[in-house]
Amino acid sequence: MRAEAITVQAGGASPLAPEWLQVPADLNALQEPMWAGSVQRNADGEITAGGVDVRELKQQFGTPLFVMDEADFRSRARAFKDSFDAAFADICGGVDVYYAGKSFLCTAVVKWVEEEGLRLDTASGGELAVAARAGMPGERVALHGNNKSDAELNRALDMGLGRIVVDSLDELARVGAIAQARGEQAKVMLRLTPGVHAHTHEFIATAHEDQKFGLSMAADTTDEAGISAAEEAVAAAAAHPGIELLGLHCHIGSQIFEPDGFALAAEKLLRFLAAMQEKYSITMPELDLGGGYGIAYTPVDTPRPPAEIANAMAAVVRSTCAELGINAPRISIEPGRAIVGSTTFTLYEVGTLKTVRVDAPGTSADGDADNNVTYPRRYVSVDGGMSDNARPVLYDADYSAVLASRTSAAAPQLSRVVGKHCESGDIVVRDVYLPEDVAAGDLLAVPGTGAYCWALSSNYNYLARPGVVAVRDGSARLIVRGETEEDLLNRDMGA
């Protein structure tokens, strides 16, 4: 086997890199749309967000650190509300936008959500507790989950939640019984699985049959009546004195760019809703079409703007309701990642570096595998890792990264940004071109980490979870305090 050094030119690529990854013409550029609106480089070459530079953030708050642009969050939330209201104004008077709190939640964010006219979607008792502490009115809150506890259901009723999204026949019976025993009615949406295939990772596709969420719309051929679990739930909910049946819900998955799945799901649910209303002589006034809109994690991702999504979905709802001859239900949606994801980057400090040589199959001139060329890949270790971003190891998620504390005129080098955990799979950014002069002490920024990074964070290897700062108008404030070793040890009760 022979080794061969190569020089990567702008626009070219290392044979070790995936086909989609190209060398940026300018390694110092901040490529849209991965970054929040205020992120830029100052005259000294440092990245700034909300007018605050990264070295100041490092000095004040340490690293790793989640840096969130508050104005950008508000702008994205407002864009969904305004776009969907405009698109559906003639259909159902507007849309209820529920921010999906599971993507990232804290009391500050709940207050921003309420102030921008959105509602809040929760998925646990803990998330309900955050909503309550932030003062979000219960009627503007929804509760999801495939295995809600009795305590969570009672808390939902105590708070006067606007909707409980029921996930199974067993849960429907339990919700009804709890509410009836309290002398109340629970406001219920039924989550259905419309059998729509979402073009995304299998672990975040949620509308096919073989997974844990929702009530199947497929007819049960083993049952004498031959009706689906979804229809059985509609009939049971409509007849139960402890349940007020608001309508239907679906969610086909996450990080989806193609519009076809959303349109097909909307059409299928509207047809089912119309059939159920006629068969059982009921009215279901609401229909939730979920979320799952994709964002840009890499330069090749092409997210759709809210107005485009809204107009496409409105066209389907409008035409289907007209065909069926029904009044359109009040529509609601649940964006989470699409609001918070790009508002945030994670700031890391570089530690150790090493370069390895990797065999690139099929690169020899004669095609002989024994003569394949080896190419360099550099490992850049940072002071966080899978404990603050589990998505690469869970979903093979791709991210990008840039040198944040300065600019560089050095040549690009294919790099792999890795964490400090005792796992070979502890990868933050699998493939990225960084300047070859990146060194210990430099700061790196990884964009698009607002959704599901802090939310999925852990204390693996007893690392303290990072803090979250909100930046705006030249100032930064902690909205989630980073943990300390004392925080971790306080839970250890001793021998």
URCORMO-V422660 format. One record per residue. SS is DSSP state (helix for helix, strand for strand, loop for the rest). PHI is phi in degrees with one decimal (999 if undefined). D_LAST is the distance of its C-alpha to the last C-alpha in Angstrom with 2 decimals. Layout:
SS|PHI|D_LAST  SS|PHI|D_LAST
//
This chain:
loop|999|55.97  strand|-110.3|57.20  strand|-104.0|55.40  loop|-141.7|57.17  loop|-78.9|56.36  loop|-132.8|57.25  loop|-110.6|57.82  loop|-89.3|56.75  loop|-96.5|59.25  loop|-56.3|58.77  loop|92.7|59.34  loop|-94.8|58.50  loop|-155.0|55.31  loop|-71.9|53.46  loop|-60.4|53.80  loop|-81.3|50.00  loop|-80.5|49.76  loop|-63.3|50.05  loop|-60.2|53.57  loop|-74.9|52.86  loop|-87.4|51.53  loop|-111.8|54.37  loop|-72.6|54.34  loop|-62.7|54.91  loop|-62.2|58.17  loop|-134.9|56.23  loop|-65.5|52.61  loop|-90.2|52.27  loop|-73.1|53.41  loop|-102.4|51.14  loop|-79.5|52.30  loop|-75.5|52.67  loop|-100.4|51.44  loop|-77.3|47.89  loop|-110.1|47.47  loop|-65.7|47.49  loop|-60.2|50.85  loop|-89.9|50.17  loop|-76.3|48.70  strand|-157.0|51.11  strand|-105.1|51.53  loop|-88.0|52.76  loop|-62.9|55.40  loop|-89.7|52.85  loop|88.1|51.68  loop|-82.2|48.29  strand|-72.2|47.21  strand|-123.0|47.21  strand|-136.9|46.05  loop|58.9|47.33  loop|83.3|48.95  strand|-113.5|45.73  strand|-87.0|45.42  helix|-68.5|42.42  helix|-67.6|42.07  helix|-64.5|41.84  helix|-63.6|39.16  helix|-59.7|37.22  helix|-65.6|37.56  helix|-81.9|36.60  helix|-121.2|33.82  loop|78.9|32.76  loop|-133.3|32.53  loop|-63.0|31.89  strand|-152.8|33.54  strand|-87.8|35.20  strand|-115.2|38.63  strand|-113.0|40.38  strand|-86.8|44.03  helix|-62.2|44.32  helix|-62.8|48.11  helix|-68.0|47.93  helix|-57.2|45.50  helix|-61.6|47.86  helix|-63.5|50.86  helix|-67.5|49.53  helix|-61.6|48.53  helix|-64.3|52.00  helix|-62.1|53.69  helix|-65.9|52.25  helix|-62.3|53.20  helix|-67.0|56.68  helix|-65.5|57.49  helix|-73.2|56.56  helix|-60.0|58.22  helix|-66.5|61.39  helix|-67.3|61.41  helix|-104.3|60.88  helix|-57.4|62.90  helix|-84.2|65.84  helix|-96.4|63.74  helix|-143.7|61.29  loop|80.3|61.46  loop|123.9|58.51  strand|-133.3|54.97  strand|-91.0|51.58  strand|-99.6|49.21  strand|-99.5|45.53  strand|-70.4|43.21  strand|-78.0|40.57  loop|-62.6|37.40  loop|-63.1|35.19  loop|-69.3|36.70  loop|-167.8|35.32  loop|-142.8|34.57  loop|-156.7|33.86  helix|-64.7|35.62  helix|-60.4|38.15  helix|-64.5|39.22  helix|-59.5|39.64  helix|-66.9|41.96  helix|-61.3|43.95  helix|-58.2|44.32  helix|-65.2|45.68  helix|-65.4|47.95  loop|-91.3|49.48  loop|86.9|50.36  loop|-94.9|47.83  strand|-107.2|45.60  strand|-130.4|41.96  strand|-104.0|40.55  strand|-119.4|36.88  loop|-135.2|34.80  loop|-167.8|31.77  helix|-63.6|30.66  helix|-62.6|28.91  helix|-67.3|32.23  helix|-61.4|33.99  helix|-63.7|31.74  helix|-62.9|32.85  helix|-59.3|36.44  helix|-65.7|36.20  helix|-63.7|34.74  helix|-77.0|37.54  loop|84.9|40.10  loop|-68.5|41.55  loop|-58.7|43.78  helix|-57.5|42.53  helix|-68.9|45.89  helix|-102.8|45.49  strand|-119.6|42.18  strand|-117.6|41.72  strand|-122.8|38.74  loop|-104.6|38.36  loop|131.1|35.97  loop|-89.6|36.37  loop|-148.6|33.63  loop|-68.1|33.54  loop|-81.0|31.46  helix|-60.2|33.18  helix|-63.3|31.26  helix|-66.2|32.61  helix|-66.7|36.09  helix|-66.2|36.06  helix|-63.2|35.00  helix|-59.8|37.87  helix|-70.5|40.28  helix|-58.9|39.01  loop|-82.0|39.72  loop|66.0|43.12  loop|-59.9|42.58  loop|-69.8|45.76  strand|-162.2|44.77  strand|-114.7|42.20  strand|-89.7|42.75  strand|-86.6|42.46  loop|-110.7|41.54  loop|-159.4|42.35  helix|-65.2|44.34  helix|-59.7|41.28  helix|-66.3|40.02  helix|-57.6|43.52  helix|-62.8|43.67  helix|-70.2|40.29  helix|-61.0|41.27  helix|-60.9|44.58  helix|-65.2|43.16  helix|-63.3|40.64  helix|-64.5|43.39  helix|-63.7|45.95  helix|-64.0|43.71  loop|-86.5|43.40  loop|72.3|47.17  loop|-128.2|46.93  loop|-118.2|47.83  strand|-87.0|45.40  strand|-81.4|47.09  strand|-121.9|46.52  strand|-111.2|47.29  strand|-101.6|47.23  strand|-84.8|45.77  strand|-110.4|48.05  strand|-108.1|47.98  loop|-79.1|51.52  loop|74.3|51.25  loop|-92.7|51.89  loop|-85.7|50.76  loop|-93.9|49.26  loop|-82.1|49.75  loop|-157.7|46.18  loop|-65.0|43.04  helix|-59.6|42.41  helix|-77.5|38.91  helix|-120.0|40.45  strand|-96.5|43.57  loop|-129.0|43.20  loop|-115.6|46.62  loop|-85.7|47.25  loop|-71.1|46.87  loop|-87.8|44.12  loop|-159.8|41.05  loop|-81.2|38.84  loop|-90.9|40.65  loop|84.4|43.62  strand|-101.6|46.40  strand|-67.9|48.85  loop|-92.6|52.47  loop|-79.7|53.71  strand|-62.1|55.62  loop|-88.3|53.88  loop|-74.5|56.41  loop|-87.2|54.58  loop|-98.2|55.09  loop|-60.7|58.47  loop|-72.3|58.73  loop|70.4|57.90  loop|-94.4|56.36  strand|-80.7|53.40  helix|-61.6|49.95  helix|-63.0|50.86  helix|-67.4|54.02  helix|-58.6|52.30  helix|-68.0|49.83  helix|-60.0|52.75  helix|-61.6|54.55  helix|-66.6|51.53  helix|-66.7|50.58  helix|-63.9|54.18  helix|-93.0|54.47  loop|-84.7|51.18  loop|-67.7|51.58  loop|-94.2|48.05  strand|-129.3|48.63  strand|-106.2|50.80  strand|-82.1|51.38  strand|-80.5|51.78  strand|161.7|52.28  strand|-118.0|50.94  strand|-141.5|48.44  loop|-148.5|47.87  loop|-148.8|46.00  loop|-90.2|47.12  strand|148.6|44.52  loop|-133.5|43.62  loop|56.1|45.10  strand|-109.1|48.55  loop|-105.5|51.76  loop|-76.4|54.42  loop|-80.7|55.97  helix|-58.8|57.15  helix|-63.4|53.96  helix|-63.3|53.75  helix|-65.0|57.43  helix|-66.0|57.25  helix|-63.0|54.25  helix|-60.4|56.05  helix|-63.7|59.19  helix|-63.1|57.49  helix|-69.4|55.61  helix|-65.1|58.77  helix|-65.2|60.75  helix|-65.9|58.14  helix|-59.1|57.96  helix|-62.7|61.75  helix|-64.9|61.92  helix|-68.9|59.33  helix|-63.3|61.00  helix|-71.4|64.32  helix|-68.7|63.11  helix|-107.0|61.07  loop|52.2|63.19  loop|-127.4|60.31  loop|-121.0|59.70  loop|-111.2|56.56  loop|-80.9|56.88  strand|-133.2|54.11  strand|-142.8|53.20  strand|-104.1|50.19  loop|-100.8|50.70  loop|70.2|47.21  loop|-138.0|46.57  loop|101.8|45.63  strand|-71.2|48.12  loop|-77.0|47.48  loop|-126.2|47.09  loop|-92.3|47.81  loop|-98.8|45.01  loop|-134.4|47.58  loop|-62.6|51.24  loop|-91.1|52.56  loop|-75.9|50.89  loop|-127.5|53.48  loop|-67.8|52.09  loop|-91.3|54.64  loop|-67.2|55.25  helix|-53.5|54.50  helix|-63.0|58.21  helix|-66.5|58.94  helix|-61.3|56.17  helix|-61.7|57.34  helix|-65.8|61.01  helix|-65.1|60.39  helix|-68.9|58.32  helix|-63.5|60.81  helix|-60.9|63.69  helix|-68.4|62.12  helix|-62.5|61.25  helix|-61.3|64.71  helix|-69.4|66.64  helix|-68.4|64.63  helix|-63.2|64.92  helix|-64.2|68.64  helix|-62.4|69.10  helix|-81.1|67.30  loop|71.4|69.11  loop|-118.0|65.99  loop|-72.6|64.81  loop|-66.8|61.96  loop|-71.2|58.58  strand|-68.4|56.63  strand|-91.6|54.77  strand|-134.8|51.27  strand|-135.0|49.30  loop|-137.1|45.70  loop|-72.9|45.58  loop|-129.8|42.21  helix|-53.1|42.13  helix|-66.1|45.86  helix|-93.0|45.23  helix|-95.1|42.04  helix|-54.6|41.86  helix|-85.1|44.43  helix|-72.9|43.70  strand|-129.6|40.75  strand|-127.0|40.09  strand|-101.1|36.95  strand|-101.2|37.30  strand|-124.4|35.70  strand|-106.4|36.09  strand|-76.5|37.28  strand|-114.8|35.46  strand|-80.2|36.46  strand|-133.6|39.55  strand|-152.2|41.00  strand|-119.2|44.04  strand|-116.3|44.40  strand|-111.8|47.58  strand|-122.0|47.66  strand|-68.1|50.38  strand|-108.1|52.35  loop|-56.5|54.10  loop|77.5|57.79  loop|-103.0|58.45  loop|-76.8|60.68  loop|-63.9|64.39  loop|-95.5|65.38  loop|77.4|62.67  loop|-81.6|61.32  helix|-58.7|57.55  helix|-70.4|57.46  helix|-110.1|58.89  loop|-58.8|56.60  strand|-84.6|55.98  strand|-102.1|52.54  strand|-129.5|51.60  strand|-82.2|48.98  strand|-129.9|45.88  strand|-98.8|43.78  strand|-100.0|40.02  strand|-111.6|39.06  strand|-91.2|35.34  strand|-120.5|34.08  loop|-88.1|30.93  loop|-130.8|29.87  loop|140.6|30.45  loop|-65.0|29.34  loop|-74.7|26.53  loop|-111.5|29.37  loop|-150.9|32.03  loop|-87.6|31.16  helix|-63.7|34.77  helix|-60.1|36.15  helix|-78.2|33.67  helix|-80.1|33.90  helix|-123.3|37.66  loop|56.5|39.18  loop|-69.6|40.01  loop|-95.8|42.29  loop|-133.9|42.07  loop|-124.0|44.08  loop|-157.9|43.40  strand|-138.0|45.49  strand|-69.5|45.37  loop|-103.2|44.71  loop|-90.5|44.98  loop|-167.8|48.50  loop|-96.9|51.32  loop|-147.5|52.34  loop|-100.7|55.60  loop|-69.7|53.99  loop|-67.5|54.60  strand|-73.2|52.31  strand|-134.1|49.82  strand|-61.9|48.09  strand|-132.7|44.38  strand|-125.1|41.10  strand|-87.6|38.54  strand|-125.8|35.02  loop|-92.8|31.52  loop|-108.9|28.83  loop|-83.9|26.45  loop|-83.3|25.97  loop|-146.4|28.39  loop|-68.8|32.11  loop|-84.7|32.76  loop|-78.3|31.41  strand|-116.5|34.90  strand|-90.3|35.88  strand|-132.3|39.67  strand|-67.8|40.99  strand|-143.6|44.49  strand|-157.1|45.98  strand|-92.6|48.62  strand|-123.0|47.52  strand|-58.9|49.54  loop|-69.5|49.31  loop|-95.0|48.61  loop|-55.8|45.22  loop|-140.6|43.00  loop|-54.9|39.60  loop|96.9|39.31  loop|-65.9|41.52  strand|-106.7|40.41  strand|-112.3|40.74  strand|-120.3|41.13  strand|-112.0|40.51  strand|-79.9|42.47  loop|75.6|41.97  loop|-106.2|38.22  loop|-71.8|38.37  loop|-106.4|37.74  loop|65.8|34.65  loop|-96.0|33.10  loop|-60.9|30.96  loop|-61.9|30.71  loop|-99.0|29.19  loop|-66.4|27.04  loop|-142.2|23.46  loop|-107.8|20.61  helix|-53.9|21.07  helix|60.2|20.00  helix|59.4|18.24  loop|-82.2|21.70  loop|-75.1|22.29  loop|-70.6|24.96  loop|-68.7|28.34  strand|-84.9|30.25  strand|-124.1|33.55  strand|-113.3|36.59  strand|-101.2|39.85  strand|-111.6|42.95  strand|-170.1|46.33  loop|52.7|49.43  loop|81.9|48.16  strand|-132.5|44.83  strand|-130.2|41.22  strand|-138.7|38.55  strand|-69.3|34.97  strand|-109.1|34.74  strand|-136.8|31.12  loop|-71.6|28.96  loop|-67.9|27.19  loop|-73.7|23.42  loop|-117.6|21.78  helix|-61.0|18.67  helix|-63.5|17.52  helix|-58.3|18.12  helix|-67.3|15.87  helix|-72.3|12.94  loop|-63.8|13.51  loop|-90.0|12.39  loop|-83.0|8.91  loop|-85.4|6.92  loop|83.6|3.78  loop|-71.1|0.00
//
